[in-house]
Amino acid sequence: MGINSESDVTANLQIGPTTLGRVRIYVAGDGIDLPLDFEPEEAEEIADELRAAAASARKMGDSPKGRKR
């Protein structure tokens, strides 16, 4: 499975600070229990990457090739 492959897998995503001053991204679903802890600076880099990906996805959705009919 790659980044551009669709999937029917569902999971819950929680994001928040830990008592140790880190940022946790917690993914839970059917057979999945994945806590990912990051330093605040790493979390900010991830947030920047998410914003950039959202902007790219938005542009793809606006193009005639990316529109759903």
Beta strands, then each sheet from edge to edge (+ up, - down):
strand 1: 11-17
strand 2: 23-29
strand 3: 32-38
sheet 1: 1+ 2- 3+
end
